[in-house]
Amino acid sequence: MRRRRQELDPEANGEGMSAIVSPFRGRQSAFRKRKSPLGDSKVVDYLDAKFLSQFINDQGKILPRRVTGLTAYQQRQVARAIKYARHLALLPFVAQDLK
């Protein structure tokens, strides 16, 4: 795998630490903490079909963690709630065909 050329920034201040400058992206900053899609709520309610539908794609499949941005624990809670809501007929098992 080929790496992009990176250079040390001569203008960076600090003892022994220099910011990395990429010729393609410019100065790279620190990562921002992502906001949780669940918000402050720690409980996933299986009765809230509108909330659970944002974690389902067009085909009715449960979206993976890398797409939803949830933690592993939250992803398991959401998946369990979606499956329970499907059994109660609150959410569809498959996508509805529009003809």
Buried (B, 14 or more C-beta within 10 A) or exposed (E): EEEEEEEEEEEEEEEEEEEEBEEEEEEEEEEEEEEBEBEEEEEBEBEEBEBBBEBBEEEBEBBEBEEBBBEEEBBEBBBEBBEBBBEEEBBEEEEEEEE
